[in-house]
Amino acid sequence: MKKYLAEMVGTMVLVLMGCGAAVSLGCDPVNNQAAVVGTALAFGLAVVSMAYTIGGISGCHINPAITLGVWLSGRMSSKDAGMYMLFQVIGGIIGAAVLYAITSAAGLIGTGANDLQALDGAGTKVTVFGGFLAEMFFTFVFVLVVLGATAKTNGATNNFAGLAIGLSLVLVHLACIRYTGTSVNPARSIGPALFQGGTALTNLWIFIVAPMVGGALSAGVWKVIDPSKKK
């Protein structure tokens, strides 16, 4: 139970800090690129801080797509995978609830929910297909980094896995925010969408399905290139 609770707390912190930074900085990939960089750093730093806080307890997945990739790679049981995902979603909802309470009390609007981003001032948005592809492929890259950085074949470099994973999340955010606000993590998207509603809730399925497909793809690729596997 401790590792499940650790995943819940870690995901709560990720959502509170990452989405909180997006709201506080006014993240807008069209009109405020500096805030995009700040938001990307916030998500990356949240992962780094949690990796060195709960990594020894649960491995610090704090992301159902990562858990799926780890499970498909044969590194955890089906029971643990299911419980990890459940507690990650619960943690994401708690983090979003805390953020919503803070922003509402302060008079701010939004919870940093993911959505298809605007292309122009006329209200045209990134297409569903484009957003799905972005989430799928960027999640693929992110989870592949996680699987590689935490592999036993990396030896002593495992000590720096948290840093590598956090920095890769910064990179993914910088590349993906323009399309979807960057989820690559269903638990990060569910909580904020529930409190923000509107199109963020309507399009929530994209941010659940696409990252999970990306996570599964990364597990498949890692099985092919994993040097520990016998040819």
Order of alpha helices (4+ residues) and beta strands (2+ residues): alpha-alpha-alpha-alpha-alpha-alpha-alpha-alpha-alpha
